[in-house]
Amino acid sequence: MPSTKPPTTMNTSRLIRLGLIALSLVCLPSCGTAFRKAWNNAPASQGVAGKWEGTWLSAVNGHTGTLKCVVTPAPESKCAACSTKVQPHTFFYRATWKTILSGSYQAVHHVEKKGSAYVFKGDHQMPDWAGGKYHYEGTVKGDDFNACYECAMDRGTFTMKRVK
């Protein structure tokens, strides 16, 4: 039985879908522009500062993906109450999930040197649908970055190596 829709309606809906797909493909590459700029302009590796890459792993559901991070000293104004031993740093993360979904966010972590290692911790507010408030604690020793994260919906680990 032939379709009851006029041919112009079918062509219009196809054009709209095609336009939306094209718009999505044009916009997707711009999602990581700020992170790519930070990655390309990352400071020289020193202490926790520099570029890191590795993976994240959820202990709750087993999800995993790639993870990159650029660490830079935070502006002094972000930590007026910090002691001289504890210094704020901006951790700019970029994580992927299922190889096609990715997201970037920045969190300020407070870093303290303890012997030959650096320990850090901090919190970051994400949207409620993404878990709400995240808490991070980790250690950088040499070229190894290991951390744990926890929020209302998830908890897991970050494991990265320094990029030279």
Secondary structure, DSSP 4 states (H G I P E B T S, - for coil): ---SS-HHHHHHHHHHHHHHHHHHHHHGGGGGHHHHHHHHTPPPPBTTBEEEEEEEEETTT--EEEEEEEEEEPPGGGGTT--SSEEEEEEEEEEEETTTEEEEEEEEEEEEEETTEEEEEEEEE--GGGTSEEEEEEEEETTEEEEEEE-SS-EEEEEEEEE-
